[in-house]
Amino acid sequence: MTRRLFVLAIGLALSAPAFAQLPPDKALASLKAGDGLQVELFAAEPMLINPTSMDIDHLGRVWVCEAVNYRRKLFNHPMLRKEGDRIVVLTDKDGDGKADESTVFYQGEDLMAPLGVAVAKDATGPGYKVFVCQSPDILLFEDKDGDAKADGPPKKFLTGFQGIDHDHGVHSILIGPDGKLYFTVGDQGVKDLQSTDGKGRKWTTNYSDCQAGTVWRCDFDGKNLELIAHNFRNNYECCVNSFGEVWLSDNDDDGNQQTRICFVMPGGNYGYWPRGPGQTHWHEEQPGIVHKTLRTGFGSPTGICFYEGTLLPEKYRGQLLHTDAGPRELRCFHIKPKGAGYELTKEDLLTSTDNWFRPSDVCVAPDGSVFVCDWYDPGVGGHGMGDWTRGRVYRVTPKGHKGYKVPAVKLDTKEGVLAALGSPCLATRATAIAKLQVMSTQDYTAVLLDAMTPQDPILVARGYQQLREPKEPTPAEFGPVNKVGQAFRRAARAAHRPDLFEAFVIRMMSRSDFSTGGSPDAFKTEQFERDLDHVPASAWRELALWSGHMNVESAKPRLMSLAKKYDGKDHFYRAALNIACGTDPKRRDAILADFDKHFPEWNDTVADLVWELRPKSVLPRLTQLLADPKLTAAQKGRIVDILAVNDDP
């Protein structure tokens, strides 16, 4: 075949719909659910087409972003749907577990293959706000009367995202347990991204500064924009559990089979760029790089979320759910603490013999059932598609479960707000958070006191994140707030999860207003070191990360005490120590100036710390150690490695 005919054939393949492998009913029969589970078809074409992402609101309705015009502008092709792409709302009116109605929330030429959606009910009244990710913007739609119809064209909520009509732009947005928005950006990066109020840094990230793919957080109104972590390749979606931990999947399988699951440490560099000869794929052999938690190999990872419901068996509670369109799987990753980090074991929850099954997202509904949307295509995207007329949504429940019964949300009572706060559905939880934010101190603290039950650690953690002190508290206000804090401490101790709660308390303190200072006079080294013996390594990790926000005088003694807890094996802990030292050379040098005095003996554990932290104060000592006859050849080789990665001339 000539080159011209080959290009023509490829063009036709990308512009003509292929014949579907299986109609919806037979595609359902090709699916296999995990032990004790069942899968049902919730909706199929023509109710929805080409779903890239979804969210589920507090009423149990499924909001889907469609991408019929996927990659048309990028390749200068005519639009397949001239009216533009759509956001559709799927509703099960009779509760039988099948959608009866598909409503077009919005369609327009300004909507072109969106890759993320988050739905938020207003705190009062019937209205909604809907956030949609589509480079170069995150768009904000409003529906003030709650009729599931956008009031008009969207507003630009945040702008400056690269990768227009591209898989590696902005995607995945969610409302976290703190009421903030979280989202990811692929390695196309951002240019002049800034908070909605025009305050703070204008961010530009790309390959040249080794930022690449990124994870972000901002207030619900777009203020206080924060870069959480960087140097991923194409982190399609992130998720946040009730304890504030951020996780994501990262895609680099262009023949590399290097897709991965990452536990995200704020400030972390996750090693994608730059590439050089002889280097490993994620540069984990180099200092300053946070390791992945699990390599998943071949794949095209898409949606990810935490399961914090009770409908599925107990073993899934608090675990990661993840879809991968490459091997066509819905998986559960069971999380096990390991030092300051974690390890994962995989369990398949949904697989298919139909090679058109392309799960693109996963969400948890208000009743605790799990929804999976299916792009349904011979390919996984990657700038092309073979079909633009089909799409499906499936629902996973325990075997024998009947119907789709969505709990009513009643925010006019304390019990109703508490029930919504404890919902496994992010949108339902967000309604409670929004309500709490407009309640008086006495009213919202009364709700939070009832949330402090050790029988439900997830609810305890969610409740504590809503605690706020009035700017100028009166005695009547301070008392209830203080009472909630005391109740939280009792509940946390009784919950028997020190690996989560000890780290959670420190994480929340590090994000509070008083975290950036701290008087050095208040720090007593001996007491601090004694306290460290009574908390798990996950708490040491969070203490180290907190130190990264403190002034040098406060951070320095804390970090030296924490460094002494390194066991010579825990690379997650070592990475946290490195993050705390910061990227400013002056700060790092000041913190590590006396490193040698704290570690007078040389051994493999100290060598690990020196390799990771790169204290300049140790450099003169290294040349002496090379001449030490007591050191083995391997130990001297390690010293050469340390010198090789040090950037001091």
Long-range contacts (C-beta under 8 A, 24 or more apart in sequence): 13-384, 13-386, 14-71, 14-75, 14-77, 14-384, 14-385, 14-386, 15-77, 15-80, 17-386, 17-387, 17-388, 17-389, 18-378, 18-386, 18-387, 20-356, 20-376, 20-387, 20-389, 20-390, 21-354, 21-355, 21-356, 21-378, 22-354, 22-356, 24-392, 27-352, 27-354, 27-356, 27-357, 27-374, 27-376, 27-392, 28-394, 30-352, 30-353, 30-354, 30-357, 31-350, 31-351, 31-352, 31-354, 31-357, 31-394, 32-350, 32-351, 32-352, 32-353, 33-349, 33-350, 33-396, 33-399, 34-332, 34-347, 34-348, 34-349, 34-350, 36-313, 36-398, 36-399, 37-312, 37-349, 37-350, 37-396, 37-397, 37-398, 37-399, 38-396, 38-397, 38-398, 38-399, 38-400, 38-401, 39-350, 39-394, 39-395, 39-396, 40-97, 40-98, 40-394, 40-395, 40-397, 41-98, 41-392, 41-393, 41-394, 41-395, 42-90, 42-92, 42-97, 42-98, 42-99, 42-371, 42-393, 42-394, 42-395, 43-90, 43-98, 43-99, 43-102, 43-392, 43-393, 44-390, 44-391, 44-392, 44-393, 45-389, 45-390, 45-391, 45-392, 46-102, 47-88, 47-90, 47-99, 47-102, 48-88, 48-90, 48-102, 48-373, 48-391, 48-392, 48-393, 49-388, 49-389, 49-390, 49-391, 50-375, 50-376, 50-377, 50-385, 50-387, 50-388, 50-390, 50-391, 51-360, 51-361, 51-373, 51-374, 51-375, 51-391, 51-393, 52-113, 52-114, 52-115, 52-360, 52-361, 52-375, 53-114, 53-115, 53-116, 53-117, 53-133, 53-171, 53-172, 53-237, 53-303, 53-360, 53-361, 53-373, 54-117, 54-361, 54-363, 54-371, 54-373, 54-393, 55-117, 55-118, 55-119, 55-174, 55-363, 55-426, 55-427, 56-119, 56-363, 56-364, 56-365, 56-366, 56-371, 56-425, 56-426, 56-427, 57-119, 57-121, 57-128, 57-425, 57-427, 57-428, 58-121, 58-366, 58-409, 58-420, 58-423, 58-425, 58-427, 58-428, 58-431, 59-91, 59-366, 59-406, 59-409, 60-92, 60-365, 60-366, 60-367, 60-404, 60-406, 61-89, 61-90, 61-91, 61-148, 62-89, 62-90, 62-99, 62-363, 62-371, 62-373, 62-393, 63-87, 63-88, 63-89, 63-90, 63-105, 63-117, 63-119, 63-130, 64-88, 64-89, 64-90, 64-117, 64-373, 64-391, 64-393, 65-114, 65-115, 65-116, 65-117, 65-132, 66-391, 67-113, 67-114, 67-115, 68-388, 69-112, 69-113, 70-113, 70-381, 70-385, 70-388, 71-113, 71-165, 71-166, 71-383, 71-384, 71-385, 72-112, 72-165, 73-112, 73-164, 73-165, 74-164, 74-165, 74-166, 74-383, 75-383, 79-109, 80-388, 81-388, 82-109, 83-107, 83-108, 83-109, 84-108, 84-109, 84-110, 84-111, 84-112, 85-111, 85-112, 85-113, 85-114, 86-111, 87-111, 87-114, 87-117, 87-130, 87-132, 87-141, 87-150, 89-148, 90-393, 92-404, 95-403, 95-404, 95-405, 95-406, 96-403, 96-404, 97-395, 97-397, 97-402, 97-403, 97-404, 99-393, 103-148, 103-149, 104-149, 105-130, 105-141, 105-143, 105-148, 105-149, 105-150, 106-141, 106-149, 106-150, 106-154, 108-153, 110-153, 110-154, 112-165, 113-165, 114-139, 115-167, 115-169, 115-170, 115-171, 115-172, 115-236, 116-170, 116-171, 116-172, 116-173, 116-183, 116-237, 117-173, 118-173, 118-174, 118-175, 118-181, 118-426, 118-427, 119-427, 120-175, 120-220, 120-427, 120-430, 120-434, 121-427, 121-430, 121-431, 121-434, 122-434, 123-431, 123-434, 123-435, 123-437, 123-438, 124-438, 131-157, 131-173, 131-181, 132-173, 133-169, 133-170, 133-171, 133-172, 133-173, 133-183, 134-169, 134-170, 135-161, 135-162, 135-163, 135-164, 135-165, 135-166, 135-169, 135-170, 135-188, 136-160, 136-161, 136-162, 136-164, 136-169, 137-161, 137-170, 138-170, 138-173, 138-183, 157-196, 157-222, 158-193, 158-196, 158-218, 158-222, 158-225, 159-193, 160-190, 160-191, 160-192, 160-193, 160-194, 160-203, 161-185, 161-188, 161-190, 161-193, 162-188, 162-189, 162-190, 162-191, 162-206, 163-188, 163-189, 166-383, 167-234, 167-381, 167-382, 167-383, 168-213, 168-234, 171-236, 171-237, 172-236, 172-237, 172-238, 172-303, 174-238, 174-239, 174-240, 174-426, 175-220, 175-426, 175-427, 175-429, 175-430, 175-433, 176-217, 176-240, 176-244, 177-240, 177-241, 177-242, 177-243, 177-244, 177-429, 177-433, 177-461, 177-462, 177-465, 178-244, 178-465, 179-220, 179-430, 179-433, 179-434, 179-437, 179-465, 179-466, 180-217, 180-218, 180-219, 180-220, 181-217, 181-218, 181-219, 181-220, 181-222, 182-215, 182-216, 182-217, 182-228, 182-238, 182-240, 182-246, 183-215, 183-216, 183-238, 184-213, 184-214, 184-215, 184-216, 184-232, 184-235, 184-236, 184-237, 184-238, 184-248, 185-213, 185-214, 185-215, 185-216, 186-213, 186-232, 186-233, 186-234, 186-235, 186-236, 187-212, 187-213, 187-232, 187-233, 187-234, 187-272, 187-273, 189-214, 190-214, 193-225, 194-225, 195-222, 195-223, 195-224, 195-225, 196-221, 196-222, 196-223, 197-222, 197-223, 199-223, 200-224, 200-225, 203-227, 205-230, 207-273, 207-274, 210-269, 210-273, 210-274, 212-272, 212-273, 213-250, 213-270, 213-272, 215-246, 215-248, 215-264, 228-264, 228-266, 228-267, 229-264, 229-265, 229-266, 229-267, 229-268, 229-269, 229-270, 229-290, 230-268, 230-269, 230-270, 231-269, 231-270, 231-271, 231-272, 231-273, 232-262, 232-270, 232-272, 233-272, 235-262, 236-301, 236-302, 236-303, 236-304, 237-302, 237-303, 237-304, 237-361, 238-264, 238-304, 239-304, 239-305, 239-306, 239-320, 240-306, 241-306, 241-308, 241-318, 242-306, 242-308, 242-458, 242-459, 242-461, 242-462, 243-461, 243-500, 243-501, 243-503, 243-504, 243-507, 244-461, 244-465, 244-504, 244-507, 244-508, 247-293, 247-304, 247-306, 247-320, 248-304, 249-296, 249-301, 249-302, 249-304, 249-322, 249-324, 250-292, 250-301, 251-299, 251-300, 251-301, 252-281, 253-297, 253-298, 253-299, 253-300, 253-326, 256-281, 257-297, 257-298, 258-282, 258-295, 258-297, 259-295, 259-296, 259-297, 259-298, 259-299, 259-300, 259-301, 259-324, 259-326, 260-292, 260-293, 260-294, 260-295, 260-296, 261-292, 261-293, 261-294, 261-296, 261-320, 261-322, 261-333, 261-344, 262-290, 262-292, 262-293, 263-293, 263-341, 263-342, 263-572, 265-290, 265-541, 265-545, 265-572, 265-575, 265-576, 265-579, 266-545, 266-579, 267-545, 267-548, 267-579, 268-575, 268-579, 284-571, 286-645, 287-578, 287-611, 287-612, 287-613, 287-614, 287-645, 288-575, 288-578, 288-612, 289-575, 290-572, 290-575, 290-579, 291-341, 291-571, 291-572, 291-575, 293-341, 293-342, 293-343, 293-344, 294-333, 294-343, 294-344, 294-346, 296-324, 296-346, 298-326, 298-327, 299-324, 299-325, 299-326, 299-327, 300-324, 300-325, 300-326, 300-380, 300-381, 300-382, 301-325, 301-326, 302-359, 302-360, 302-361, 303-359, 303-360, 303-361, 303-362, 303-363, 303-372, 303-373, 304-362, 305-362, 305-363, 305-364, 305-426, 307-332, 307-364, 307-370, 307-424, 308-364, 308-424, 308-458, 309-364, 309-367, 309-368, 309-369, 309-424, 310-368, 310-424, 311-367, 311-368, 311-369, 311-397, 311-398, 311-401, 311-424, 312-368, 312-370, 312-396, 312-397, 312-398, 313-398, 318-458, 320-344, 321-349, 321-362, 321-364, 321-370, 322-362, 323-359, 323-360, 323-361, 323-362, 323-372, 324-359, 325-358, 325-359, 325-360, 325-375, 325-380, 325-381, 326-380, 328-352, 328-354, 328-355, 328-357, 328-358, 328-359, 329-359, 330-359, 330-362, 330-370, 330-372, 330-396, 337-499, 337-536, 337-538, 338-572, 339-537, 339-567, 339-569, 339-570, 339-572, 339-573, 340-537, 340-538, 340-540, 340-541, 340-570, 340-572, 340-573, 340-576, 341-541, 341-570, 341-571, 341-572, 341-573, 342-572, 349-396, 350-394, 350-396, 356-387, 363-425, 363-426, 364-424, 364-425, 364-426, 365-395, 365-404, 365-406, 365-424, 365-425, 366-406, 366-407, 366-409, 366-423, 366-424, 366-425, 366-428, 367-404, 367-405, 367-406, 367-407, 368-424, 369-395, 369-396, 369-397, 369-401, 369-404, 370-395, 370-396, 370-397, 371-395, 371-396, 372-396, 411-435, 414-443, 414-446, 414-447, 414-450, 417-447, 418-447, 418-450, 418-451, 418-459, 421-447, 421-451, 421-459, 421-462, 421-463, 421-466, 422-451, 422-456, 422-458, 422-459, 422-462, 429-462, 433-466, 436-466, 437-466, 441-470, 441-473, 441-476, 441-477, 441-480, 441-481, 442-476, 442-477, 442-480, 445-480, 445-481, 445-483, 445-484, 446-480, 448-484, 448-487, 449-480, 449-483, 449-484, 449-487, 452-484, 452-487, 452-488, 452-490, 452-491, 453-491, 454-490, 454-491, 454-492, 454-493, 454-494, 454-495, 454-496, 457-495, 457-497, 457-500, 457-501, 460-488, 460-491, 460-492, 460-495, 461-500, 461-501, 461-504, 463-488, 464-488, 464-504, 464-508, 465-508, 498-535, 498-536, 498-539, 499-536, 499-538, 500-538, 502-535, 502-536, 502-538, 502-539, 502-542, 503-536, 503-538, 503-539, 503-541, 503-542, 506-539, 506-542, 506-543, 506-546, 507-542, 507-545, 507-546, 509-546, 510-542, 510-545, 510-546, 510-549, 515-546, 515-549, 515-550, 516-549, 516-550, 516-551, 517-550, 517-551, 517-554, 518-550, 518-551, 518-554, 519-554, 520-553, 520-554, 520-557, 523-554, 523-557, 523-558, 525-557, 525-561, 528-557, 528-558, 528-561, 529-561, 529-564, 532-561, 532-562, 532-565, 537-565, 537-570, 537-573, 540-565, 540-573, 540-576, 541-572, 541-573, 541-576, 542-576, 544-573, 544-576, 544-577, 544-579, 544-580, 545-576, 545-579, 545-580, 546-580, 547-580, 548-579, 548-580, 548-581, 548-582, 552-587, 552-590, 552-591, 555-580, 555-591, 556-590, 556-591, 556-594, 559-591, 560-594, 560-595, 560-598, 563-598, 563-599, 563-609, 563-613, 564-598, 564-599, 566-605, 566-608, 566-609, 567-605, 568-604, 568-605, 568-608, 574-608, 574-609, 574-612, 575-612, 577-609, 577-612, 577-613, 578-612, 578-613, 581-613, 588-614, 589-616, 592-616, 592-617, 593-617, 596-621, 602-628, 602-631, 602-635, 604-635, 604-638, 607-635, 607-638, 607-639, 607-642, 610-642, 611-638, 611-641, 611-642, 611-645, 614-642, 614-645, 614-646, 614-647, 616-648, 619-643, 619-646, 619-648
